[in-house]
Amino acid sequence: MAIQVEKKEIITVTDDNGTPLTKGDPILIRCQDQDIVCRYMGMKNGYFVTETLDSTNENKYRTGSIESCRRISGIREWPVVEAKREA
């Protein structure tokens, strides 16, 4: 083969502050007057894809339905044993 052609598409998604989002970032999105804390997973077939913080559920949103999006920090998981002691 004398020539090889490869098409690459680069999609950059930014939050309200203009900071680019990367896969796995914890975010707070506002959709239909609800605040949702989740993890950004990328774009798939034109949908904004997130997953719950415990990585169990994938959710898809139309980009036009997201009213705001902010990266957040300070989220950590509590070990089960420690959480039971505090309860």
PyMOL Python script that loads the backbone (N, CA, C, O; Angstrom):
from pymol import cmd

cmd.read_pdbstr("""\
ATOM      1  N   MET A   1       0.853  -1.177   0.000  1.00  0.00           N
ATOM      2  CA  MET A   1       0.000   0.000   0.000  1.00  0.00           C
ATOM      3  C   MET A   1       0.896   1.236   0.000  1.00  0.00           C
ATOM      4  O   MET A   1       1.780   1.376   0.846  1.00  0.00           O
ATOM      5  N   ALA A   2       0.663   2.107  -0.935  1.00  0.00           N
ATOM      6  CA  ALA A   2       1.514   3.286  -1.097  1.00  0.00           C
ATOM      7  C   ALA A   2       1.104   4.448  -0.205  1.00  0.00           C
ATOM      8  O   ALA A   2       1.943   5.242   0.220  1.00  0.00           O
ATOM      9  N   ILE A   3      -0.166   4.542   0.072  1.00  0.00           N
ATOM     10  CA  ILE A   3      -0.645   5.678   0.877  1.00  0.00           C
ATOM     11  C   ILE A   3      -1.634   5.179   1.923  1.00  0.00           C
ATOM     12  O   ILE A   3      -2.409   4.253   1.685  1.00  0.00           O
ATOM     13  N   GLN A   4      -1.585   5.808   3.065  1.00  0.00           N
ATOM     14  CA  GLN A   4      -2.493   5.438   4.147  1.00  0.00           C
ATOM     15  C   GLN A   4      -3.161   6.708   4.661  1.00  0.00           C
ATOM     16  O   GLN A   4      -2.481   7.687   4.968  1.00  0.00           O
ATOM     17  N   VAL A   5      -4.472   6.698   4.754  1.00  0.00           N
ATOM     18  CA  VAL A   5      -5.231   7.853   5.210  1.00  0.00           C
ATOM     19  C   VAL A   5      -5.938   7.486   6.509  1.00  0.00           C
ATOM     20  O   VAL A   5      -6.578   6.440   6.617  1.00  0.00           O
ATOM     21  N   GLU A   6      -5.806   8.363   7.481  1.00  0.00           N
ATOM     22  CA  GLU A   6      -6.457   8.140   8.770  1.00  0.00           C
ATOM     23  C   GLU A   6      -7.151   9.428   9.192  1.00  0.00           C
ATOM     24  O   GLU A   6      -6.545  10.500   9.197  1.00  0.00           O
ATOM     25  N   LYS A   7      -8.409   9.312   9.539  1.00  0.00           N
ATOM     26  CA  LYS A   7      -9.178  10.476   9.983  1.00  0.00           C
ATOM     27  C   LYS A   7      -9.280  10.444  11.496  1.00  0.00           C
ATOM     28  O   LYS A   7      -9.652   9.422  12.074  1.00  0.00           O
ATOM     29  N   LYS A   8      -8.952  11.559  12.145  1.00  0.00           N
ATOM     30  CA  LYS A   8      -9.058  11.669  13.596  1.00  0.00           C
ATOM     31  C   LYS A   8      -9.943  12.857  13.925  1.00  0.00           C
ATOM     32  O   LYS A   8      -9.833  13.928  13.329  1.00  0.00           O
ATOM     33  N   GLU A   9     -10.812  12.640  14.879  1.00  0.00           N
ATOM     34  CA  GLU A   9     -11.703  13.696  15.319  1.00  0.00           C
ATOM     35  C   GLU A   9     -11.384  14.004  16.784  1.00  0.00           C
ATOM     36  O   GLU A   9     -11.379  13.105  17.625  1.00  0.00           O
ATOM     37  N   ILE A  10     -11.124  15.251  17.077  1.00  0.00           N
ATOM     38  CA  ILE A  10     -10.801  15.653  18.443  1.00  0.00           C
ATOM     39  C   ILE A  10     -11.968  16.461  18.992  1.00  0.00           C
ATOM     40  O   ILE A  10     -12.364  17.476  18.420  1.00  0.00           O
ATOM     41  N   ILE A  11     -12.509  15.992  20.112  1.00  0.00           N
ATOM     42  CA  ILE A  11     -13.615  16.689  20.770  1.00  0.00           C
ATOM     43  C   ILE A  11     -13.115  17.155  22.130  1.00  0.00           C
ATOM     44  O   ILE A  11     -12.638  16.352  22.932  1.00  0.00           O
ATOM     45  N   THR A  12     -13.226  18.448  22.385  1.00  0.00           N
ATOM     46  CA  THR A  12     -12.838  19.002  23.670  1.00  0.00           C
ATOM     47  C   THR A  12     -14.096  19.503  24.371  1.00  0.00           C
ATOM     48  O   THR A  12     -14.832  20.324  23.824  1.00  0.00           O
ATOM     49  N   VAL A  13     -14.337  19.009  25.574  1.00  0.00           N
ATOM     50  CA  VAL A  13     -15.491  19.416  26.371  1.00  0.00           C
ATOM     51  C   VAL A  13     -14.967  20.216  27.547  1.00  0.00           C
ATOM     52  O   VAL A  13     -14.054  19.777  28.246  1.00  0.00           O
ATOM     53  N   THR A  14     -15.547  21.400  27.768  1.00  0.00           N
ATOM     54  CA  THR A  14     -15.115  22.251  28.871  1.00  0.00           C
ATOM     55  C   THR A  14     -16.264  22.499  29.838  1.00  0.00           C
ATOM     56  O   THR A  14     -17.434  22.425  29.461  1.00  0.00           O
ATOM     57  N   ASP A  15     -15.921  22.793  31.087  1.00  0.00           N
ATOM     58  CA  ASP A  15     -16.948  23.128  32.080  1.00  0.00           C
ATOM     59  C   ASP A  15     -17.283  24.617  31.984  1.00  0.00           C
ATOM     60  O   ASP A  15     -16.809  25.302  31.078  1.00  0.00           O
ATOM     61  N   ASP A  16     -18.093  25.115  32.908  1.00  0.00           N
ATOM     62  CA  ASP A  16     -18.517  26.516  32.884  1.00  0.00           C
ATOM     63  C   ASP A  16     -17.353  27.491  33.023  1.00  0.00           C
ATOM     64  O   ASP A  16     -17.439  28.633  32.573  1.00  0.00           O
ATOM     65  N   ASN A  17     -16.259  27.039  33.647  1.00  0.00           N
ATOM     66  CA  ASN A  17     -15.092  27.900  33.845  1.00  0.00           C
ATOM     67  C   ASN A  17     -14.113  27.824  32.678  1.00  0.00           C
ATOM     68  O   ASN A  17     -13.085  28.500  32.698  1.00  0.00           O
ATOM     69  N   GLY A  18     -14.408  27.021  31.669  1.00  0.00           N
ATOM     70  CA  GLY A  18     -13.541  26.891  30.519  1.00  0.00           C
ATOM     71  C   GLY A  18     -12.442  25.857  30.686  1.00  0.00           C
ATOM     72  O   GLY A  18     -11.562  25.746  29.833  1.00  0.00           O
ATOM     73  N   THR A  19     -12.482  25.095  31.780  1.00  0.00           N
ATOM     74  CA  THR A  19     -11.488  24.060  32.029  1.00  0.00           C
ATOM     75  C   THR A  19     -11.870  22.792  31.268  1.00  0.00           C
ATOM     76  O   THR A  19     -13.000  22.319  31.396  1.00  0.00           O
ATOM     77  N   PRO A  20     -10.955  22.235  30.484  1.00  0.00           N
ATOM     78  CA  PRO A  20     -11.274  21.001  29.758  1.00  0.00           C
ATOM     79  C   PRO A  20     -11.543  19.834  30.708  1.00  0.00           C
ATOM     80  O   PRO A  20     -10.838  19.656  31.701  1.00  0.00           O
ATOM     81  N   LEU A  21     -12.564  19.045  30.394  1.00  0.00           N
ATOM     82  CA  LEU A  21     -12.891  17.860  31.188  1.00  0.00           C
ATOM     83  C   LEU A  21     -12.138  16.667  30.621  1.00  0.00           C
ATOM     84  O   LEU A  21     -11.984  16.533  29.407  1.00  0.00           O
ATOM     85  N   THR A  22     -11.672  15.802  31.514  1.00  0.00           N
ATOM     86  CA  THR A  22     -11.037  14.562  31.095  1.00  0.00           C
ATOM     87  C   THR A  22     -11.819  13.398  31.689  1.00  0.00           C
ATOM     88  O   THR A  22     -12.515  13.545  32.694  1.00  0.00           O
ATOM     89  N   LYS A  23     -11.695  12.263  31.062  1.00  0.00           N
ATOM     90  CA  LYS A  23     -12.434  11.083  31.503  1.00  0.00           C
ATOM     91  C   LYS A  23     -12.109  10.788  32.963  1.00  0.00           C
ATOM     92  O   LYS A  23     -10.943  10.714  33.350  1.00  0.00           O
ATOM     93  N   GLY A  24     -13.161  10.619  33.769  1.00  0.00           N
ATOM     94  CA  GLY A  24     -13.002  10.306  35.186  1.00  0.00           C
ATOM     95  C   GLY A  24     -13.120  11.499  36.110  1.00  0.00           C
ATOM     96  O   GLY A  24     -13.147  11.324  37.329  1.00  0.00           O
ATOM     97  N   ASP A  25     -13.191  12.724  35.565  1.00  0.00           N
ATOM     98  CA  ASP A  25     -13.317  13.907  36.412  1.00  0.00           C
ATOM     99  C   ASP A  25     -14.643  13.908  37.156  1.00  0.00           C
ATOM    100  O   ASP A  25     -15.683  13.672  36.542  1.00  0.00           O
ATOM    101  N   PRO A  26     -14.639  14.168  38.477  1.00  0.00           N
ATOM    102  CA  PRO A  26     -15.910  14.339  39.185  1.00  0.00           C
ATOM    103  C   PRO A  26     -16.505  15.706  38.831  1.00  0.00           C
ATOM    104  O   PRO A  26     -15.811  16.722  38.861  1.00  0.00           O
ATOM    105  N   ILE A  27     -17.786  15.712  38.498  1.00  0.00           N
ATOM    106  CA  ILE A  27     -18.442  16.946  38.077  1.00  0.00           C
ATOM    107  C   ILE A  27     -19.802  17.092  38.752  1.00  0.00           C
ATOM    108  O   ILE A  27     -20.374  16.131  39.268  1.00  0.00           O
ATOM    109  N   LEU A  28     -20.291  18.313  38.730  1.00  0.00           N
ATOM    110  CA  LEU A  28     -21.640  18.633  39.183  1.00  0.00           C
ATOM    111  C   LEU A  28     -22.353  19.239  37.991  1.00  0.00           C
ATOM    112  O   LEU A  28     -21.973  20.311  37.521  1.00  0.00           O
ATOM    113  N   ILE A  29     -23.396  18.558  37.489  1.00  0.00           N
ATOM    114  CA  ILE A  29     -24.162  19.109  36.377  1.00  0.00           C
ATOM    115  C   ILE A  29     -25.564  19.462  36.868  1.00  0.00           C
ATOM    116  O   ILE A  29     -26.092  18.861  37.804  1.00  0.00           O
ATOM    117  N   ARG A  30     -26.141  20.451  36.208  1.00  0.00           N
ATOM    118  CA  ARG A  30     -27.513  20.856  36.527  1.00  0.00           C
ATOM    119  C   ARG A  30     -28.361  20.561  35.302  1.00  0.00           C
ATOM    120  O   ARG A  30     -28.085  21.045  34.204  1.00  0.00           O
ATOM    121  N   CYS A  31     -29.402  19.753  35.509  1.00  0.00           N
ATOM    122  CA  CYS A  31     -30.287  19.309  34.439  1.00  0.00           C
ATOM    123  C   CYS A  31     -31.724  19.381  34.947  1.00  0.00           C
ATOM    124  O   CYS A  31     -32.047  18.766  35.963  1.00  0.00           O
ATOM    125  N   GLN A  32     -32.577  20.110  34.266  1.00  0.00           N
ATOM    126  CA  GLN A  32     -33.989  20.219  34.649  1.00  0.00           C
ATOM    127  C   GLN A  32     -34.145  20.549  36.134  1.00  0.00           C
ATOM    128  O   GLN A  32     -34.905  19.894  36.847  1.00  0.00           O
ATOM    129  N   ASP A  33     -33.424  21.565  36.589  1.00  0.00           N
ATOM    130  CA  ASP A  33     -33.468  22.056  37.973  1.00  0.00           C
ATOM    131  C   ASP A  33     -33.044  21.017  39.002  1.00  0.00           C
ATOM    132  O   ASP A  33     -33.444  21.108  40.163  1.00  0.00           O
ATOM    133  N   GLN A  34     -32.247  20.034  38.605  1.00  0.00           N
ATOM    134  CA  GLN A  34     -31.693  19.037  39.527  1.00  0.00           C
ATOM    135  C   GLN A  34     -30.180  19.093  39.452  1.00  0.00           C
ATOM    136  O   GLN A  34     -29.610  19.181  38.365  1.00  0.00           O
ATOM    137  N   ASP A  35     -29.526  19.040  40.610  1.00  0.00           N
ATOM    138  CA  ASP A  35     -28.073  18.974  40.653  1.00  0.00           C
ATOM    139  C   ASP A  35     -27.667  17.509  40.739  1.00  0.00           C
ATOM    140  O   ASP A  35     -28.170  16.768  41.584  1.00  0.00           O
ATOM    141  N   ILE A  36     -26.760  17.096  39.869  1.00  0.00           N
ATOM    142  CA  ILE A  36     -26.337  15.704  39.796  1.00  0.00           C
ATOM    143  C   ILE A  36     -24.825  15.636  39.930  1.00  0.00           C
ATOM    144  O   ILE A  36     -24.099  16.244  39.143  1.00  0.00           O
ATOM    145  N   VAL A  37     -24.348  14.892  40.934  1.00  0.00           N
ATOM    146  CA  VAL A  37     -22.918  14.675  41.112  1.00  0.00           C
ATOM    147  C   VAL A  37     -22.583  13.349  40.438  1.00  0.00           C
ATOM    148  O   VAL A  37     -23.197  12.322  40.726  1.00  0.00           O
ATOM    149  N   CYS A  38     -21.608  13.383  39.545  1.00  0.00           N
ATOM    150  CA  CYS A  38     -21.265  12.190  38.778  1.00  0.00           C
ATOM    151  C   CYS A  38     -19.825  12.301  38.292  1.00  0.00           C
ATOM    152  O   CYS A  38     -19.099  13.220  38.671  1.00  0.00           O
ATOM    153  N   ARG A  39     -19.428  11.363  37.458  1.00  0.00           N
ATOM    154  CA  ARG A  39     -18.080  11.333  36.893  1.00  0.00           C
ATOM    155  C   ARG A  39     -18.207  11.419  35.376  1.00  0.00           C
ATOM    156  O   ARG A  39     -18.967  10.658  34.777  1.00  0.00           O
ATOM    157  N   TYR A  40     -17.469  12.341  34.746  1.00  0.00           N
ATOM    158  CA  TYR A  40     -17.503  12.521  33.296  1.00  0.00           C
ATOM    159  C   TYR A  40     -16.801  11.347  32.619  1.00  0.00           C
ATOM    160  O   TYR A  40     -15.695  10.973  33.010  1.00  0.00           O
ATOM    161  N   MET A  41     -17.442  10.765  31.604  1.00  0.00           N
ATOM    162  CA  MET A  41     -16.872   9.616  30.900  1.00  0.00           C
ATOM    163  C   MET A  41     -16.615   9.886  29.417  1.00  0.00           C
ATOM    164  O   MET A  41     -15.992   9.060  28.749  1.00  0.00           O
ATOM    165  N   GLY A  42     -17.073  11.007  28.891  1.00  0.00           N
ATOM    166  CA  GLY A  42     -16.794  11.348  27.498  1.00  0.00           C
ATOM    167  C   GLY A  42     -18.066  11.593  26.698  1.00  0.00           C
ATOM    168  O   GLY A  42     -19.160  11.725  27.247  1.00  0.00           O
ATOM    169  N   MET A  43     -17.885  11.647  25.388  1.00  0.00           N
ATOM    170  CA  MET A  43     -18.996  11.840  24.468  1.00  0.00           C
ATOM    171  C   MET A  43     -19.165  10.556  23.669  1.00  0.00           C
ATOM    172  O   MET A  43     -18.190   9.965  23.206  1.00  0.00           O
ATOM    173  N   LYS A  44     -20.426  10.130  23.514  1.00  0.00           N
ATOM    174  CA  LYS A  44     -20.710   8.914  22.754  1.00  0.00           C
ATOM    175  C   LYS A  44     -21.953   9.151  21.909  1.00  0.00           C
ATOM    176  O   LYS A  44     -23.033   9.401  22.443  1.00  0.00           O
ATOM    177  N   ASN A  45     -21.802   9.073  20.597  1.00  0.00           N
ATOM    178  CA  ASN A  45     -22.909   9.268  19.652  1.00  0.00           C
ATOM    179  C   ASN A  45     -23.643  10.585  19.884  1.00  0.00           C
ATOM    180  O   ASN A  45     -24.866  10.641  19.759  1.00  0.00           O
ATOM    181  N   GLY A  46     -22.915  11.633  20.217  1.00  0.00           N
ATOM    182  CA  GLY A  46     -23.507  12.943  20.431  1.00  0.00           C
ATOM    183  C   GLY A  46     -24.063  13.177  21.822  1.00  0.00           C
ATOM    184  O   GLY A  46     -24.575  14.262  22.099  1.00  0.00           O
ATOM    185  N   TYR A  47     -23.980  12.199  22.699  1.00  0.00           N
ATOM    186  CA  TYR A  47     -24.480  12.331  24.069  1.00  0.00           C
ATOM    187  C   TYR A  47     -23.337  12.572  25.048  1.00  0.00           C
ATOM    188  O   TYR A  47     -22.237  12.047  24.875  1.00  0.00           O
ATOM    189  N   PHE A  48     -23.606  13.365  26.067  1.00  0.00           N
ATOM    190  CA  PHE A  48     -22.687  13.613  27.172  1.00  0.00           C
ATOM    191  C   PHE A  48     -22.850  12.436  28.132  1.00  0.00           C
ATOM    192  O   PHE A  48     -23.924  12.259  28.706  1.00  0.00           O
ATOM    193  N   VAL A  49     -21.814  11.637  28.315  1.00  0.00           N
ATOM    194  CA  VAL A  49     -21.915  10.399  29.078  1.00  0.00           C
ATOM    195  C   VAL A  49     -21.248  10.559  30.435  1.00  0.00           C
ATOM    196  O   VAL A  49     -20.116  11.031  30.539  1.00  0.00           O
ATOM    197  N   THR A  50     -21.982  10.152  31.484  1.00  0.00           N
ATOM    198  CA  THR A  50     -21.461  10.188  32.843  1.00  0.00           C
ATOM    199  C   THR A  50     -21.697   8.834  33.492  1.00  0.00           C
ATOM    200  O   THR A  50     -22.424   7.993  32.964  1.00  0.00           O
ATOM    201  N   GLU A  51     -21.072   8.641  34.640  1.00  0.00           N
ATOM    202  CA  GLU A  51     -21.372   7.461  35.434  1.00  0.00           C
ATOM    203  C   GLU A  51     -21.456   7.881  36.891  1.00  0.00           C
ATOM    204  O   GLU A  51     -20.908   8.910  37.287  1.00  0.00           O
ATOM    205  N   THR A  52     -22.144   7.078  37.678  1.00  0.00           N
ATOM    206  CA  THR A  52     -22.249   7.370  39.097  1.00  0.00           C
ATOM    207  C   THR A  52     -20.876   7.235  39.738  1.00  0.00           C
ATOM    208  O   THR A  52     -19.993   6.581  39.182  1.00  0.00           O
ATOM    209  N   LEU A  53     -20.690   7.846  40.897  1.00  0.00           N
ATOM    210  CA  LEU A  53     -19.380   7.832  41.538  1.00  0.00           C
ATOM    211  C   LEU A  53     -18.926   6.439  41.936  1.00  0.00           C
ATOM    212  O   LEU A  53     -17.727   6.194  42.064  1.00  0.00           O
ATOM    213  N   ASP A  54     -19.862   5.526  42.131  1.00  0.00           N
ATOM    214  CA  ASP A  54     -19.473   4.154  42.468  1.00  0.00           C
ATOM    215  C   ASP A  54     -19.326   3.279  41.214  1.00  0.00           C
ATOM    216  O   ASP A  54     -19.199   2.059  41.319  1.00  0.00           O
ATOM    217  N   SER A  55     -19.343   3.894  40.050  1.00  0.00           N
ATOM    218  CA  SER A  55     -19.123   3.239  38.748  1.00  0.00           C
ATOM    219  C   SER A  55     -20.129   2.142  38.432  1.00  0.00           C
ATOM    220  O   SER A  55     -19.788   1.173  37.754  1.00  0.00           O
ATOM    221  N   THR A  56     -21.357   2.277  38.909  1.00  0.00           N
ATOM    222  CA  THR A  56     -22.347   1.235  38.651  1.00  0.00           C
ATOM    223  C   THR A  56     -23.324   1.584  37.533  1.00  0.00           C
ATOM    224  O   THR A  56     -23.777   0.685  36.826  1.00  0.00           O
ATOM    225  N   ASN A  57     -23.663   2.858  37.350  1.00  0.00           N
ATOM    226  CA  ASN A  57     -24.657   3.240  36.345  1.00  0.00           C
ATOM    227  C   ASN A  57     -24.091   4.261  35.376  1.00  0.00           C
ATOM    228  O   ASN A  57     -23.460   5.238  35.781  1.00  0.00           O
ATOM    229  N   GLU A  58     -24.324   4.024  34.083  1.00  0.00           N
ATOM    230  CA  GLU A  58     -23.947   4.977  33.051  1.00  0.00           C
ATOM    231  C   GLU A  58     -25.186   5.777  32.671  1.00  0.00           C
ATOM    232  O   GLU A  58     -26.270   5.214  32.517  1.00  0.00           O
ATOM    233  N   ASN A  59     -25.027   7.085  32.522  1.00  0.00           N
ATOM    234  CA  ASN A  59     -26.130   7.963  32.133  1.00  0.00           C
ATOM    235  C   ASN A  59     -25.713   8.772  30.918  1.00  0.00           C
ATOM    236  O   ASN A  59     -24.544   9.127  30.765  1.00  0.00           O
ATOM    237  N   LYS A  60     -26.681   9.061  30.054  1.00  0.00           N
ATOM    238  CA  LYS A  60     -26.429   9.852  28.854  1.00  0.00           C
ATOM    239  C   LYS A  60     -27.361  11.058  28.869  1.00  0.00           C
ATOM    240  O   LYS A  60     -28.543  10.941  29.196  1.00  0.00           O
ATOM    241  N   TYR A  61     -26.817  12.210  28.513  1.00  0.00           N
ATOM    242  CA  TYR A  61     -27.593  13.450  28.484  1.00  0.00           C
ATOM    243  C   TYR A  61     -27.391  14.124  27.137  1.00  0.00           C
ATOM    244  O   TYR A  61     -26.303  14.077  26.565  1.00  0.00           O
ATOM    245  N   ARG A  62     -28.440  14.748  26.640  1.00  0.00           N
ATOM    246  CA  ARG A  62     -28.296  15.596  25.459  1.00  0.00           C
ATOM    247  C   ARG A  62     -27.561  16.854  25.924  1.00  0.00           C
ATOM    248  O   ARG A  62     -27.841  17.385  26.999  1.00  0.00           O
ATOM    249  N   THR A  63     -26.634  17.315  25.116  1.00  0.00           N
ATOM    250  CA  THR A  63     -25.835  18.472  25.538  1.00  0.00           C
ATOM    251  C   THR A  63     -26.702  19.708  25.769  1.00  0.00           C
ATOM    252  O   THR A  63     -26.374  20.533  26.622  1.00  0.00           O
ATOM    253  N   GLY A  64     -27.792  19.851  25.032  1.00  0.00           N
ATOM    254  CA  GLY A  64     -28.678  20.998  25.205  1.00  0.00           C
ATOM    255  C   GLY A  64     -29.474  20.974  26.497  1.00  0.00           C
ATOM    256  O   GLY A  64     -30.000  22.005  26.916  1.00  0.00           O
ATOM    257  N   SER A  65     -29.571  19.811  27.138  1.00  0.00           N
ATOM    258  CA  SER A  65     -30.351  19.720  28.378  1.00  0.00           C
ATOM    259  C   SER A  65     -29.518  20.037  29.616  1.00  0.00           C
ATOM    260  O   SER A  65     -30.070  20.167  30.708  1.00  0.00           O
ATOM    261  N   ILE A  66     -28.211  20.162  29.468  1.00  0.00           N
ATOM    262  CA  ILE A  66     -27.342  20.475  30.610  1.00  0.00           C
ATOM    263  C   ILE A  66     -27.269  21.985  30.769  1.00  0.00           C
ATOM    264  O   ILE A  66     -26.783  22.690  29.885  1.00  0.00           O
ATOM    265  N   GLU A  67     -27.756  22.474  31.904  1.00  0.00           N
ATOM    266  CA  GLU A  67     -27.790  23.907  32.161  1.00  0.00           C
ATOM    267  C   GLU A  67     -26.449  24.437  32.635  1.00  0.00           C
ATOM    268  O   GLU A  67     -26.068  25.553  32.281  1.00  0.00           O
ATOM    269  N   SER A  68     -25.728  23.659  33.427  1.00  0.00           N
ATOM    270  CA  SER A  68     -24.402  24.061  33.886  1.00  0.00           C
ATOM    271  C   SER A  68     -23.577  22.825  34.211  1.00  0.00           C
ATOM    272  O   SER A  68     -24.112  21.743  34.451  1.00  0.00           O
ATOM    273  N   CYS A  69     -22.275  23.010  34.214  1.00  0.00           N
ATOM    274  CA  CYS A  69     -21.362  21.909  34.496  1.00  0.00           C
ATOM    275  C   CYS A  69     -20.129  22.474  35.195  1.00  0.00           C
ATOM    276  O   CYS A  69     -19.519  23.428  34.711  1.00  0.00           O
ATOM    277  N   ARG A  70     -19.766  21.888  36.327  1.00  0.00           N
ATOM    278  CA  ARG A  70     -18.588  22.339  37.075  1.00  0.00           C
ATOM    279  C   ARG A  70     -17.785  21.150  37.556  1.00  0.00           C
ATOM    280  O   ARG A  70     -18.345  20.170  38.047  1.00  0.00           O
ATOM    281  N   ARG A  71     -16.475  21.235  37.417  1.00  0.00           N
ATOM    282  CA  ARG A  71     -15.595  20.219  38.011  1.00  0.00           C
ATOM    283  C   ARG A  71     -15.588  20.443  39.507  1.00  0.00           C
ATOM    284  O   ARG A  71     -15.606  21.580  39.980  1.00  0.00           O
ATOM    285  N   ILE A  72     -15.562  19.349  40.245  1.00  0.00           N
ATOM    286  CA  ILE A  72     -15.529  19.448  41.698  1.00  0.00           C
ATOM    287  C   ILE A  72     -14.354  18.628  42.222  1.00  0.00           C
ATOM    288  O   ILE A  72     -13.798  17.787  41.515  1.00  0.00           O
ATOM    289  N   SER A  73     -13.994  18.889  43.461  1.00  0.00           N
ATOM    290  CA  SER A  73     -12.911  18.133  44.082  1.00  0.00           C
ATOM    291  C   SER A  73     -13.300  17.836  45.522  1.00  0.00           C
ATOM    292  O   SER A  73     -14.324  18.315  46.010  1.00  0.00           O
ATOM    293  N   GLY A  74     -12.494  17.063  46.182  1.00  0.00           N
ATOM    294  CA  GLY A  74     -12.747  16.757  47.582  1.00  0.00           C
ATOM    295  C   GLY A  74     -13.647  15.561  47.795  1.00  0.00           C
ATOM    296  O   GLY A  74     -14.071  15.303  48.921  1.00  0.00           O
ATOM    297  N   ILE A  75     -13.952  14.815  46.725  1.00  0.00           N
ATOM    298  CA  ILE A  75     -14.787  13.629  46.877  1.00  0.00           C
ATOM    299  C   ILE A  75     -13.888  12.442  47.148  1.00  0.00           C
ATOM    300  O   ILE A  75     -12.911  12.217  46.433  1.00  0.00           O
ATOM    301  N   ARG A  76     -14.213  11.690  48.168  1.00  0.00           N
ATOM    302  CA  ARG A  76     -13.471  10.468  48.445  1.00  0.00           C
ATOM    303  C   ARG A  76     -14.431   9.408  48.940  1.00  0.00           C
ATOM    304  O   ARG A  76     -15.532   9.710  49.401  1.00  0.00           O
ATOM    305  N   GLU A  77     -14.011   8.192  48.840  1.00  0.00           N
ATOM    306  CA  GLU A  77     -14.857   7.090  49.276  1.00  0.00           C
ATOM    307  C   GLU A  77     -14.461   6.690  50.683  1.00  0.00           C
ATOM    308  O   GLU A  77     -13.279   6.684  51.028  1.00  0.00           O
ATOM    309  N   TRP A  78     -15.446   6.358  51.486  1.00  0.00           N
ATOM    310  CA  TRP A  78     -15.195   5.884  52.832  1.00  0.00           C
ATOM    311  C   TRP A  78     -15.181   4.371  52.819  1.00  0.00           C
ATOM    312  O   TRP A  78     -16.071   3.753  52.235  1.00  0.00           O
ATOM    313  N   PRO A  79     -14.195   3.764  53.447  1.00  0.00           N
ATOM    314  CA  PRO A  79     -14.221   2.299  53.555  1.00  0.00           C
ATOM    315  C   PRO A  79     -15.467   1.853  54.311  1.00  0.00           C
ATOM    316  O   PRO A  79     -15.946   2.570  55.190  1.00  0.00           O
ATOM    317  N   VAL A  80     -15.982   0.706  53.987  1.00  0.00           N
ATOM    318  CA  VAL A  80     -17.222   0.207  54.592  1.00  0.00           C
ATOM    319  C   VAL A  80     -17.096   0.111  56.104  1.00  0.00           C
ATOM    320  O   VAL A  80     -18.028   0.479  56.820  1.00  0.00           O
ATOM    321  N   VAL A  81     -15.982  -0.369  56.599  1.00  0.00           N
ATOM    322  CA  VAL A  81     -15.797  -0.530  58.038  1.00  0.00           C
ATOM    323  C   VAL A  81     -15.855   0.813  58.748  1.00  0.00           C
ATOM    324  O   VAL A  81     -16.499   0.940  59.790  1.00  0.00           O
ATOM    325  N   GLU A  82     -15.188   1.810  58.193  1.00  0.00           N
ATOM    326  CA  GLU A  82     -15.156   3.141  58.797  1.00  0.00           C
ATOM    327  C   GLU A  82     -16.535   3.782  58.779  1.00  0.00           C
ATOM    328  O   GLU A  82     -16.931   4.426  59.750  1.00  0.00           O
ATOM    329  N   ALA A  83     -17.273   3.611  57.680  1.00  0.00           N
ATOM    330  CA  ALA A  83     -18.608   4.183  57.570  1.00  0.00           C
ATOM    331  C   ALA A  83     -19.550   3.570  58.610  1.00  0.00           C
ATOM    332  O   ALA A  83     -20.393   4.277  59.160  1.00  0.00           O
ATOM    333  N   LYS A  84     -19.424   2.293  58.885  1.00  0.00           N
ATOM    334  CA  LYS A  84     -20.288   1.642  59.884  1.00  0.00           C
ATOM    335  C   LYS A  84     -19.985   2.162  61.277  1.00  0.00           C
ATOM    336  O   LYS A  84     -20.895   2.322  62.090  1.00  0.00           O
ATOM    337  N   ARG A  85     -18.707   2.431  61.567  1.00  0.00           N
ATOM    338  CA  ARG A  85     -18.331   2.927  62.889  1.00  0.00           C
ATOM    339  C   ARG A  85     -18.929   4.308  63.146  1.00  0.00           C
ATOM    340  O   ARG A  85     -19.343   4.610  64.265  1.00  0.00           O
ATOM    341  N   GLU A  86     -18.975   5.150  62.101  1.00  0.00           N
ATOM    342  CA  GLU A  86     -19.472   6.505  62.261  1.00  0.00           C
ATOM    343  C   GLU A  86     -20.990   6.557  62.343  1.00  0.00           C
ATOM    344  O   GLU A  86     -21.536   7.529  62.865  1.00  0.00           O
ATOM    345  N   ALA A  87     -21.673   5.566  61.856  1.00  0.00           N
ATOM    346  CA  ALA A  87     -23.145   5.585  61.807  1.00  0.00           C
ATOM    347  C   ALA A  87     -23.773   5.373  63.157  1.00  0.00           C
ATOM    348  O   ALA A  87     -24.999   5.363  63.273  1.00  0.00           O
TER     349      ALA A  87
END
""", "prot")
cmd.dss("prot")
cmd.show_as("cartoon", "prot")
cmd.util.cbc("prot")
cmd.orient("prot")
